[in-house]
Amino acid sequence: MTTRLYLMRHGETALSAADCFSGASEAELSAEGRRQASCLAQRLATLPIAAFYCSPLGRARATATIVAARHALTPVVVPDLRELDYGQWETLPREEVTARFAADYVAWGVDALASAPPGGETGLAVLARVLPALRAIVCAHAGQHVAVVAHKAANRLALCGLLGIDPRSYRDRLDQSPACLNILDFDADGRARLALFNDVSHYARGANGPRSGEE
């Protein structure tokens, strides 16, 4: 008995397009983000998805609502799926962060799992809440198809935890573009197999996809 998880990132926002940090901060979907979400909705429209879950942040809820509407379902909000909190870096462009918080940024780059932005959250803390949340969703829908809309860092950390990838290098080894689709199949023992990763073929205009920011 296989359980299929469609794990997605929310669509583009003005902050992600400008390469700004927006984890705990609210940021609405841009016009392009809504287009991306609509394309994702069309891609998944005919699939037998039993339930939709999402982060409580507005950009994730908006994306999930657009996609779930094709299935006449209402997304269930799961607080533990929220994005990493970037503390004092929230809403700031990366260029400004590297200039104003040079030492902190270097330390975070060396080990983003154990380090945190000033006043923010470590990758380990995110992993400790996101991974159990996803496993609980999968367990609640054994043998079904289920969809989750979350965030860039949250998804990357969860994928590391589910697939046995060293989470200390999640920022260097994994990416998540806006409104991307990942597909994971879980066997009866809860072991995950990656079937699709960071796919944006439903909306991509170029081979490399869009600029994705930190959120």
Biotite code that builds the C-alpha atoms (Angstrom):
import biotite.structure as struc

atoms = struc.array([
    struc.Atom([0.000, 0.000, 0.000], chain_id="A", res_id=1, res_name="MET", atom_name="CA", element="C"),
    struc.Atom([1.596, 3.253, -1.188], chain_id="A", res_id=2, res_name="THR", atom_name="CA", element="C"),
    struc.Atom([0.796, 6.757, 0.041], chain_id="A", res_id=3, res_name="THR", atom_name="CA", element="C"),
    struc.Atom([1.661, 9.547, -2.379], chain_id="A", res_id=4, res_name="ARG", atom_name="CA", element="C"),
    struc.Atom([2.621, 13.005, -1.081], chain_id="A", res_id=5, res_name="LEU", atom_name="CA", element="C"),
    struc.Atom([2.559, 16.039, -3.362], chain_id="A", res_id=6, res_name="TYR", atom_name="CA", element="C"),
    struc.Atom([4.846, 18.507, -1.570], chain_id="A", res_id=7, res_name="LEU", atom_name="CA", element="C"),
    struc.Atom([4.799, 22.040, -2.985], chain_id="A", res_id=8, res_name="MET", atom_name="CA", element="C"),
    struc.Atom([6.258, 25.437, -2.329], chain_id="A", res_id=9, res_name="ARG", atom_name="CA", element="C"),
    struc.Atom([4.006, 28.496, -2.506], chain_id="A", res_id=10, res_name="HIS", atom_name="CA", element="C"),
    struc.Atom([4.071, 30.786, -5.543], chain_id="A", res_id=11, res_name="GLY", atom_name="CA", element="C"),
    struc.Atom([6.283, 33.817, -6.027], chain_id="A", res_id=12, res_name="GLU", atom_name="CA", element="C"),
    struc.Atom([5.966, 36.943, -3.891], chain_id="A", res_id=13, res_name="THR", atom_name="CA", element="C"),
    struc.Atom([7.512, 40.371, -4.377], chain_id="A", res_id=14, res_name="ALA", atom_name="CA", element="C"),
    struc.Atom([10.014, 39.548, -1.631], chain_id="A", res_id=15, res_name="LEU", atom_name="CA", element="C"),
    struc.Atom([11.082, 36.221, -3.124], chain_id="A", res_id=16, res_name="SER", atom_name="CA", element="C"),
    struc.Atom([11.447, 37.814, -6.563], chain_id="A", res_id=17, res_name="ALA", atom_name="CA", element="C"),
    struc.Atom([13.722, 40.479, -5.038], chain_id="A", res_id=18, res_name="ALA", atom_name="CA", element="C"),
    struc.Atom([15.838, 37.838, -3.209], chain_id="A", res_id=19, res_name="ASP", atom_name="CA", element="C"),
    struc.Atom([14.743, 39.050, 0.225], chain_id="A", res_id=20, res_name="CYS", atom_name="CA", element="C"),
    struc.Atom([14.433, 37.028, 3.431], chain_id="A", res_id=21, res_name="PHE", atom_name="CA", element="C"),
    struc.Atom([10.812, 36.440, 4.405], chain_id="A", res_id=22, res_name="SER", atom_name="CA", element="C"),
    struc.Atom([10.249, 33.515, 6.693], chain_id="A", res_id=23, res_name="GLY", atom_name="CA", element="C"),
    struc.Atom([7.911, 34.564, 9.487], chain_id="A", res_id=24, res_name="ALA", atom_name="CA", element="C"),
    struc.Atom([6.911, 37.735, 7.634], chain_id="A", res_id=25, res_name="SER", atom_name="CA", element="C"),
    struc.Atom([3.734, 37.847, 5.604], chain_id="A", res_id=26, res_name="GLU", atom_name="CA", element="C"),
    struc.Atom([4.130, 38.377, 1.868], chain_id="A", res_id=27, res_name="ALA", atom_name="CA", element="C"),
    struc.Atom([1.250, 38.141, -0.593], chain_id="A", res_id=28, res_name="GLU", atom_name="CA", element="C"),
    struc.Atom([1.479, 36.234, -3.839], chain_id="A", res_id=29, res_name="LEU", atom_name="CA", element="C"),
    struc.Atom([2.482, 38.438, -6.752], chain_id="A", res_id=30, res_name="SER", atom_name="CA", element="C"),
    struc.Atom([0.602, 38.329, -10.052], chain_id="A", res_id=31, res_name="ALA", atom_name="CA", element="C"),
    struc.Atom([3.271, 35.909, -11.259], chain_id="A", res_id=32, res_name="GLU", atom_name="CA", element="C"),
    struc.Atom([2.854, 33.844, -8.107], chain_id="A", res_id=33, res_name="GLY", atom_name="CA", element="C"),
    struc.Atom([-0.871, 33.529, -8.710], chain_id="A", res_id=34, res_name="ARG", atom_name="CA", element="C"),
    struc.Atom([-0.182, 32.481, -12.305], chain_id="A", res_id=35, res_name="ARG", atom_name="CA", element="C"),
    struc.Atom([2.261, 29.831, -11.085], chain_id="A", res_id=36, res_name="GLN", atom_name="CA", element="C"),
    struc.Atom([-0.290, 28.533, -8.576], chain_id="A", res_id=37, res_name="ALA", atom_name="CA", element="C"),
    struc.Atom([-2.981, 28.397, -11.271], chain_id="A", res_id=38, res_name="SER", atom_name="CA", element="C"),
    struc.Atom([-0.674, 26.392, -13.519], chain_id="A", res_id=39, res_name="CYS", atom_name="CA", element="C"),
    struc.Atom([0.032, 24.036, -10.632], chain_id="A", res_id=40, res_name="LEU", atom_name="CA", element="C"),
    struc.Atom([-3.700, 23.690, -10.001], chain_id="A", res_id=41, res_name="ALA", atom_name="CA", element="C"),
    struc.Atom([-4.281, 22.757, -13.623], chain_id="A", res_id=42, res_name="GLN", atom_name="CA", element="C"),
    struc.Atom([-1.503, 20.171, -13.469], chain_id="A", res_id=43, res_name="ARG", atom_name="CA", element="C"),
    struc.Atom([-2.989, 18.446, -10.425], chain_id="A", res_id=44, res_name="LEU", atom_name="CA", element="C"),
    struc.Atom([-6.663, 18.891, -11.342], chain_id="A", res_id=45, res_name="ALA", atom_name="CA", element="C"),
    struc.Atom([-7.347, 15.320, -12.439], chain_id="A", res_id=46, res_name="THR", atom_name="CA", element="C"),
    struc.Atom([-5.379, 13.555, -9.703], chain_id="A", res_id=47, res_name="LEU", atom_name="CA", element="C"),
    struc.Atom([-7.236, 11.765, -6.873], chain_id="A", res_id=48, res_name="PRO", atom_name="CA", element="C"),
    struc.Atom([-6.035, 13.986, -4.041], chain_id="A", res_id=49, res_name="ILE", atom_name="CA", element="C"),
    struc.Atom([-7.891, 13.241, -0.806], chain_id="A", res_id=50, res_name="ALA", atom_name="CA", element="C"),
    struc.Atom([-6.820, 16.267, 1.247], chain_id="A", res_id=51, res_name="ALA", atom_name="CA", element="C"),
    struc.Atom([-4.779, 19.462, 1.178], chain_id="A", res_id=52, res_name="PHE", atom_name="CA", element="C"),
    struc.Atom([-2.660, 20.851, 4.008], chain_id="A", res_id=53, res_name="TYR", atom_name="CA", element="C"),
    struc.Atom([-0.679, 24.078, 4.239], chain_id="A", res_id=54, res_name="CYS", atom_name="CA", element="C"),
    struc.Atom([1.409, 26.414, 6.355], chain_id="A", res_id=55, res_name="SER", atom_name="CA", element="C"),
    struc.Atom([-0.492, 29.168, 8.189], chain_id="A", res_id=56, res_name="PRO", atom_name="CA", element="C"),
    struc.Atom([1.382, 31.908, 6.299], chain_id="A", res_id=57, res_name="LEU", atom_name="CA", element="C"),
    struc.Atom([-0.734, 33.745, 3.755], chain_id="A", res_id=58, res_name="GLY", atom_name="CA", element="C"),
    struc.Atom([1.343, 32.942, 0.680], chain_id="A", res_id=59, res_name="ARG", atom_name="CA", element="C"),
    struc.Atom([1.092, 29.210, 1.380], chain_id="A", res_id=60, res_name="ALA", atom_name="CA", element="C"),
    struc.Atom([-2.619, 29.376, 2.221], chain_id="A", res_id=61, res_name="ARG", atom_name="CA", element="C"),
    struc.Atom([-3.339, 31.342, -0.964], chain_id="A", res_id=62, res_name="ALA", atom_name="CA", element="C"),
    struc.Atom([-1.422, 28.844, -3.115], chain_id="A", res_id=63, res_name="THR", atom_name="CA", element="C"),
    struc.Atom([-3.109, 25.882, -1.453], chain_id="A", res_id=64, res_name="ALA", atom_name="CA", element="C"),
    struc.Atom([-6.545, 27.462, -1.860], chain_id="A", res_id=65, res_name="THR", atom_name="CA", element="C"),
    struc.Atom([-5.994, 27.975, -5.597], chain_id="A", res_id=66, res_name="ILE", atom_name="CA", element="C"),
    struc.Atom([-4.836, 24.391, -6.092], chain_id="A", res_id=67, res_name="VAL", atom_name="CA", element="C"),
    struc.Atom([-7.420, 22.779, -3.806], chain_id="A", res_id=68, res_name="ALA", atom_name="CA", element="C"),
    struc.Atom([-10.323, 24.610, -5.463], chain_id="A", res_id=69, res_name="ALA", atom_name="CA", element="C"),
    struc.Atom([-10.039, 22.256, -8.464], chain_id="A", res_id=70, res_name="ARG", atom_name="CA", element="C"),
    struc.Atom([-10.867, 19.419, -6.055], chain_id="A", res_id=71, res_name="HIS", atom_name="CA", element="C"),
    struc.Atom([-13.601, 21.258, -4.127], chain_id="A", res_id=72, res_name="ALA", atom_name="CA", element="C"),
    struc.Atom([-11.482, 20.898, -0.977], chain_id="A", res_id=73, res_name="LEU", atom_name="CA", element="C"),
    struc.Atom([-10.496, 23.370, 1.744], chain_id="A", res_id=74, res_name="THR", atom_name="CA", element="C"),
    struc.Atom([-6.840, 23.284, 2.854], chain_id="A", res_id=75, res_name="PRO", atom_name="CA", element="C"),
    struc.Atom([-6.194, 22.362, 6.473], chain_id="A", res_id=76, res_name="VAL", atom_name="CA", element="C"),
    struc.Atom([-3.746, 24.752, 8.168], chain_id="A", res_id=77, res_name="VAL", atom_name="CA", element="C"),
    struc.Atom([-0.897, 23.093, 10.077], chain_id="A", res_id=78, res_name="VAL", atom_name="CA", element="C"),
    struc.Atom([1.120, 25.617, 12.145], chain_id="A", res_id=79, res_name="PRO", atom_name="CA", element="C"),
    struc.Atom([4.241, 23.435, 12.220], chain_id="A", res_id=80, res_name="ASP", atom_name="CA", element="C"),
    struc.Atom([4.590, 23.714, 8.426], chain_id="A", res_id=81, res_name="LEU", atom_name="CA", element="C"),
    struc.Atom([5.488, 27.415, 8.673], chain_id="A", res_id=82, res_name="ARG", atom_name="CA", element="C"),
    struc.Atom([8.761, 28.719, 7.273], chain_id="A", res_id=83, res_name="GLU", atom_name="CA", element="C"),
    struc.Atom([12.061, 29.249, 9.105], chain_id="A", res_id=84, res_name="LEU", atom_name="CA", element="C"),
    struc.Atom([12.042, 32.522, 11.067], chain_id="A", res_id=85, res_name="ASP", atom_name="CA", element="C"),
    struc.Atom([14.860, 34.748, 9.815], chain_id="A", res_id=86, res_name="TYR", atom_name="CA", element="C"),
    struc.Atom([14.726, 37.093, 12.819], chain_id="A", res_id=87, res_name="GLY", atom_name="CA", element="C"),
    struc.Atom([16.476, 40.415, 12.168], chain_id="A", res_id=88, res_name="GLN", atom_name="CA", element="C"),
    struc.Atom([16.936, 39.507, 8.513], chain_id="A", res_id=89, res_name="TRP", atom_name="CA", element="C"),
    struc.Atom([13.223, 39.400, 7.786], chain_id="A", res_id=90, res_name="GLU", atom_name="CA", element="C"),
    struc.Atom([12.219, 41.383, 4.648], chain_id="A", res_id=91, res_name="THR", atom_name="CA", element="C"),
    struc.Atom([15.824, 42.505, 4.010], chain_id="A", res_id=92, res_name="LEU", atom_name="CA", element="C"),
    struc.Atom([17.553, 41.915, 0.654], chain_id="A", res_id=93, res_name="PRO", atom_name="CA", element="C"),
    struc.Atom([20.376, 39.382, 0.749], chain_id="A", res_id=94, res_name="ARG", atom_name="CA", element="C"),
    struc.Atom([22.872, 42.071, -0.294], chain_id="A", res_id=95, res_name="GLU", atom_name="CA", element="C"),
    struc.Atom([21.978, 44.172, 2.765], chain_id="A", res_id=96, res_name="GLU", atom_name="CA", element="C"),
    struc.Atom([22.124, 41.167, 5.094], chain_id="A", res_id=97, res_name="VAL", atom_name="CA", element="C"),
    struc.Atom([25.609, 40.183, 3.901], chain_id="A", res_id=98, res_name="THR", atom_name="CA", element="C"),
    struc.Atom([26.812, 43.754, 4.481], chain_id="A", res_id=99, res_name="ALA", atom_name="CA", element="C"),
    struc.Atom([25.164, 44.463, 7.850], chain_id="A", res_id=100, res_name="ARG", atom_name="CA", element="C"),
    struc.Atom([25.410, 40.978, 9.379], chain_id="A", res_id=101, res_name="PHE", atom_name="CA", element="C"),
    struc.Atom([28.577, 39.730, 7.730], chain_id="A", res_id=102, res_name="ALA", atom_name="CA", element="C"),
    struc.Atom([29.851, 37.499, 10.557], chain_id="A", res_id=103, res_name="ALA", atom_name="CA", element="C"),
    struc.Atom([26.407, 36.051, 11.311], chain_id="A", res_id=104, res_name="ASP", atom_name="CA", element="C"),
    struc.Atom([25.775, 35.361, 7.637], chain_id="A", res_id=105, res_name="TYR", atom_name="CA", element="C"),
    struc.Atom([29.100, 33.544, 7.262], chain_id="A", res_id=106, res_name="VAL", atom_name="CA", element="C"),
    struc.Atom([28.394, 31.413, 10.355], chain_id="A", res_id=107, res_name="ALA", atom_name="CA", element="C"),
    struc.Atom([24.931, 30.593, 9.042], chain_id="A", res_id=108, res_name="TRP", atom_name="CA", element="C"),
    struc.Atom([26.388, 29.641, 5.690], chain_id="A", res_id=109, res_name="GLY", atom_name="CA", element="C"),
    struc.Atom([28.850, 27.239, 7.332], chain_id="A", res_id=110, res_name="VAL", atom_name="CA", element="C"),
    struc.Atom([26.161, 25.387, 9.299], chain_id="A", res_id=111, res_name="ASP", atom_name="CA", element="C"),
    struc.Atom([22.595, 26.530, 8.689], chain_id="A", res_id=112, res_name="ALA", atom_name="CA", element="C"),
    struc.Atom([21.305, 23.566, 10.687], chain_id="A", res_id=113, res_name="LEU", atom_name="CA", element="C"),
    struc.Atom([22.810, 24.615, 14.017], chain_id="A", res_id=114, res_name="ALA", atom_name="CA", element="C"),
    struc.Atom([23.156, 28.365, 13.410], chain_id="A", res_id=115, res_name="SER", atom_name="CA", element="C"),
    struc.Atom([20.357, 30.900, 13.263], chain_id="A", res_id=116, res_name="ALA", atom_name="CA", element="C"),
    struc.Atom([19.997, 34.465, 12.016], chain_id="A", res_id=117, res_name="PRO", atom_name="CA", element="C"),
    struc.Atom([20.024, 36.911, 14.953], chain_id="A", res_id=118, res_name="PRO", atom_name="CA", element="C"),
    struc.Atom([16.698, 36.538, 16.710], chain_id="A", res_id=119, res_name="GLY", atom_name="CA", element="C"),
    struc.Atom([15.701, 33.785, 14.297], chain_id="A", res_id=120, res_name="GLY", atom_name="CA", element="C"),
    struc.Atom([15.372, 30.028, 14.121], chain_id="A", res_id=121, res_name="GLU", atom_name="CA", element="C"),
    struc.Atom([17.837, 27.228, 13.453], chain_id="A", res_id=122, res_name="THR", atom_name="CA", element="C"),
    struc.Atom([17.311, 24.698, 10.714], chain_id="A", res_id=123, res_name="GLY", atom_name="CA", element="C"),
    struc.Atom([17.256, 22.021, 13.409], chain_id="A", res_id=124, res_name="LEU", atom_name="CA", element="C"),
    struc.Atom([14.263, 23.666, 15.073], chain_id="A", res_id=125, res_name="ALA", atom_name="CA", element="C"),
    struc.Atom([12.416, 23.757, 11.756], chain_id="A", res_id=126, res_name="VAL", atom_name="CA", element="C"),
    struc.Atom([13.248, 20.121, 11.023], chain_id="A", res_id=127, res_name="LEU", atom_name="CA", element="C"),
    struc.Atom([12.028, 19.120, 14.500], chain_id="A", res_id=128, res_name="ALA", atom_name="CA", element="C"),
    struc.Atom([8.528, 20.451, 13.798], chain_id="A", res_id=129, res_name="ARG", atom_name="CA", element="C"),
    struc.Atom([8.091, 20.032, 10.028], chain_id="A", res_id=130, res_name="VAL", atom_name="CA", element="C"),
    struc.Atom([9.161, 16.391, 9.773], chain_id="A", res_id=131, res_name="LEU", atom_name="CA", element="C"),
    struc.Atom([6.715, 15.050, 12.411], chain_id="A", res_id=132, res_name="PRO", atom_name="CA", element="C"),
    struc.Atom([3.949, 17.171, 10.873], chain_id="A", res_id=133, res_name="ALA", atom_name="CA", element="C"),
    struc.Atom([4.488, 15.621, 7.444], chain_id="A", res_id=134, res_name="LEU", atom_name="CA", element="C"),
    struc.Atom([4.725, 12.122, 8.842], chain_id="A", res_id=135, res_name="ARG", atom_name="CA", element="C"),
    struc.Atom([1.458, 12.626, 10.725], chain_id="A", res_id=136, res_name="ALA", atom_name="CA", element="C"),
    struc.Atom([-0.238, 13.752, 7.501], chain_id="A", res_id=137, res_name="ILE", atom_name="CA", element="C"),
    struc.Atom([1.064, 10.720, 5.615], chain_id="A", res_id=138, res_name="VAL", atom_name="CA", element="C"),
    struc.Atom([-0.068, 8.371, 8.396], chain_id="A", res_id=139, res_name="CYS", atom_name="CA", element="C"),
    struc.Atom([-3.531, 9.937, 8.407], chain_id="A", res_id=140, res_name="ALA", atom_name="CA", element="C"),
    struc.Atom([-3.929, 9.228, 4.690], chain_id="A", res_id=141, res_name="HIS", atom_name="CA", element="C"),
    struc.Atom([-2.470, 5.751, 4.297], chain_id="A", res_id=142, res_name="ALA", atom_name="CA", element="C"),
    struc.Atom([-2.972, 4.464, 0.773], chain_id="A", res_id=143, res_name="GLY", atom_name="CA", element="C"),
    struc.Atom([-4.210, 7.832, -0.496], chain_id="A", res_id=144, res_name="GLN", atom_name="CA", element="C"),
    struc.Atom([-2.862, 10.867, -2.345], chain_id="A", res_id=145, res_name="HIS", atom_name="CA", element="C"),
    struc.Atom([-2.370, 13.967, -0.206], chain_id="A", res_id=146, res_name="VAL", atom_name="CA", element="C"),
    struc.Atom([-1.016, 17.469, -0.937], chain_id="A", res_id=147, res_name="ALA", atom_name="CA", element="C"),
    struc.Atom([0.990, 19.909, 1.195], chain_id="A", res_id=148, res_name="VAL", atom_name="CA", element="C"),
    struc.Atom([1.957, 23.515, 0.440], chain_id="A", res_id=149, res_name="VAL", atom_name="CA", element="C"),
    struc.Atom([4.832, 24.883, 2.525], chain_id="A", res_id=150, res_name="ALA", atom_name="CA", element="C"),
    struc.Atom([8.061, 26.833, 2.012], chain_id="A", res_id=151, res_name="HIS", atom_name="CA", element="C"),
    struc.Atom([11.578, 26.759, 0.633], chain_id="A", res_id=152, res_name="LYS", atom_name="CA", element="C"),
    struc.Atom([13.655, 26.004, 3.739], chain_id="A", res_id=153, res_name="ALA", atom_name="CA", element="C"),
    struc.Atom([10.901, 23.953, 5.381], chain_id="A", res_id=154, res_name="ALA", atom_name="CA", element="C"),
    struc.Atom([10.588, 21.726, 2.327], chain_id="A", res_id=155, res_name="ASN", atom_name="CA", element="C"),
    struc.Atom([14.333, 21.296, 1.869], chain_id="A", res_id=156, res_name="ARG", atom_name="CA", element="C"),
    struc.Atom([14.828, 20.324, 5.491], chain_id="A", res_id=157, res_name="LEU", atom_name="CA", element="C"),
    struc.Atom([11.885, 17.918, 5.370], chain_id="A", res_id=158, res_name="ALA", atom_name="CA", element="C"),
    struc.Atom([13.231, 16.275, 2.220], chain_id="A", res_id=159, res_name="LEU", atom_name="CA", element="C"),
    struc.Atom([16.584, 15.777, 3.935], chain_id="A", res_id=160, res_name="CYS", atom_name="CA", element="C"),
    struc.Atom([14.897, 14.139, 6.902], chain_id="A", res_id=161, res_name="GLY", atom_name="CA", element="C"),
    struc.Atom([12.692, 11.906, 4.772], chain_id="A", res_id=162, res_name="LEU", atom_name="CA", element="C"),
    struc.Atom([15.398, 10.820, 2.318], chain_id="A", res_id=163, res_name="LEU", atom_name="CA", element="C"),
    struc.Atom([18.409, 10.467, 4.624], chain_id="A", res_id=164, res_name="GLY", atom_name="CA", element="C"),
    struc.Atom([20.315, 13.480, 3.248], chain_id="A", res_id=165, res_name="ILE", atom_name="CA", element="C"),
    struc.Atom([22.654, 15.310, 5.642], chain_id="A", res_id=166, res_name="ASP", atom_name="CA", element="C"),
    struc.Atom([20.526, 18.333, 6.659], chain_id="A", res_id=167, res_name="PRO", atom_name="CA", element="C"),
    struc.Atom([23.608, 20.427, 7.443], chain_id="A", res_id=168, res_name="ARG", atom_name="CA", element="C"),
    struc.Atom([24.007, 20.997, 3.711], chain_id="A", res_id=169, res_name="SER", atom_name="CA", element="C"),
    struc.Atom([20.341, 21.515, 2.826], chain_id="A", res_id=170, res_name="TYR", atom_name="CA", element="C"),
    struc.Atom([20.957, 25.026, 1.435], chain_id="A", res_id=171, res_name="ARG", atom_name="CA", element="C"),
    struc.Atom([23.790, 23.889, -0.839], chain_id="A", res_id=172, res_name="ASP", atom_name="CA", element="C"),
    struc.Atom([22.403, 20.604, -2.125], chain_id="A", res_id=173, res_name="ARG", atom_name="CA", element="C"),
    struc.Atom([18.662, 21.163, -2.550], chain_id="A", res_id=174, res_name="LEU", atom_name="CA", element="C"),
    struc.Atom([16.531, 23.889, -4.117], chain_id="A", res_id=175, res_name="ASP", atom_name="CA", element="C"),
    struc.Atom([12.823, 24.704, -4.146], chain_id="A", res_id=176, res_name="GLN", atom_name="CA", element="C"),
    struc.Atom([11.541, 27.098, -6.792], chain_id="A", res_id=177, res_name="SER", atom_name="CA", element="C"),
    struc.Atom([8.258, 28.977, -6.321], chain_id="A", res_id=178, res_name="PRO", atom_name="CA", element="C"),
    struc.Atom([5.207, 26.760, -6.915], chain_id="A", res_id=179, res_name="ALA", atom_name="CA", element="C"),
    struc.Atom([7.427, 23.745, -7.508], chain_id="A", res_id=180, res_name="CYS", atom_name="CA", element="C"),
    struc.Atom([6.185, 20.184, -7.218], chain_id="A", res_id=181, res_name="LEU", atom_name="CA", element="C"),
    struc.Atom([7.876, 17.316, -5.392], chain_id="A", res_id=182, res_name="ASN", atom_name="CA", element="C"),
    struc.Atom([6.353, 13.835, -5.307], chain_id="A", res_id=183, res_name="ILE", atom_name="CA", element="C"),
    struc.Atom([7.204, 11.268, -2.648], chain_id="A", res_id=184, res_name="LEU", atom_name="CA", element="C"),
    struc.Atom([5.828, 7.752, -2.327], chain_id="A", res_id=185, res_name="ASP", atom_name="CA", element="C"),
    struc.Atom([5.690, 6.137, 1.118], chain_id="A", res_id=186, res_name="PHE", atom_name="CA", element="C"),
    struc.Atom([5.526, 2.392, 1.637], chain_id="A", res_id=187, res_name="ASP", atom_name="CA", element="C"),
    struc.Atom([3.601, 0.689, 4.438], chain_id="A", res_id=188, res_name="ALA", atom_name="CA", element="C"),
    struc.Atom([6.590, 1.102, 6.783], chain_id="A", res_id=189, res_name="ASP", atom_name="CA", element="C"),
    struc.Atom([6.755, 4.869, 6.188], chain_id="A", res_id=190, res_name="GLY", atom_name="CA", element="C"),
    struc.Atom([9.886, 4.808, 4.035], chain_id="A", res_id=191, res_name="ARG", atom_name="CA", element="C"),
    struc.Atom([9.926, 7.573, 1.440], chain_id="A", res_id=192, res_name="ALA", atom_name="CA", element="C"),
    struc.Atom([10.997, 7.337, -2.185], chain_id="A", res_id=193, res_name="ARG", atom_name="CA", element="C"),
    struc.Atom([11.464, 10.517, -4.236], chain_id="A", res_id=194, res_name="LEU", atom_name="CA", element="C"),
    struc.Atom([9.600, 10.315, -7.546], chain_id="A", res_id=195, res_name="ALA", atom_name="CA", element="C"),
    struc.Atom([9.852, 13.978, -8.632], chain_id="A", res_id=196, res_name="LEU", atom_name="CA", element="C"),
    struc.Atom([11.901, 16.913, -7.346], chain_id="A", res_id=197, res_name="PHE", atom_name="CA", element="C"),
    struc.Atom([11.550, 20.704, -7.698], chain_id="A", res_id=198, res_name="ASN", atom_name="CA", element="C"),
    struc.Atom([9.605, 20.457, -10.939], chain_id="A", res_id=199, res_name="ASP", atom_name="CA", element="C"),
    struc.Atom([8.209, 23.672, -12.465], chain_id="A", res_id=200, res_name="VAL", atom_name="CA", element="C"),
    struc.Atom([7.462, 22.393, -15.966], chain_id="A", res_id=201, res_name="SER", atom_name="CA", element="C"),
    struc.Atom([3.813, 23.421, -15.474], chain_id="A", res_id=202, res_name="HIS", atom_name="CA", element="C"),
    struc.Atom([4.782, 27.092, -15.701], chain_id="A", res_id=203, res_name="TYR", atom_name="CA", element="C"),
    struc.Atom([8.517, 27.479, -16.454], chain_id="A", res_id=204, res_name="ALA", atom_name="CA", element="C"),
    struc.Atom([9.402, 29.971, -19.162], chain_id="A", res_id=205, res_name="ARG", atom_name="CA", element="C"),
    struc.Atom([13.100, 29.141, -19.138], chain_id="A", res_id=206, res_name="GLY", atom_name="CA", element="C"),
    struc.Atom([15.282, 26.105, -18.547], chain_id="A", res_id=207, res_name="ALA", atom_name="CA", element="C"),
    struc.Atom([16.501, 27.354, -15.163], chain_id="A", res_id=208, res_name="ASN", atom_name="CA", element="C"),
    struc.Atom([13.151, 28.502, -13.835], chain_id="A", res_id=209, res_name="GLY", atom_name="CA", element="C"),
    struc.Atom([12.624, 31.710, -11.802], chain_id="A", res_id=210, res_name="PRO", atom_name="CA", element="C"),
    struc.Atom([14.724, 33.346, -9.136], chain_id="A", res_id=211, res_name="ARG", atom_name="CA", element="C"),
    struc.Atom([13.561, 31.814, -5.909], chain_id="A", res_id=212, res_name="SER", atom_name="CA", element="C"),
    struc.Atom([14.685, 33.929, -2.919], chain_id="A", res_id=213, res_name="GLY", atom_name="CA", element="C"),
    struc.Atom([14.839, 32.816, 0.715], chain_id="A", res_id=214, res_name="GLU", atom_name="CA", element="C"),
    struc.Atom([11.439, 31.978, 2.180], chain_id="A", res_id=215, res_name="GLU", atom_name="CA", element="C"),
])
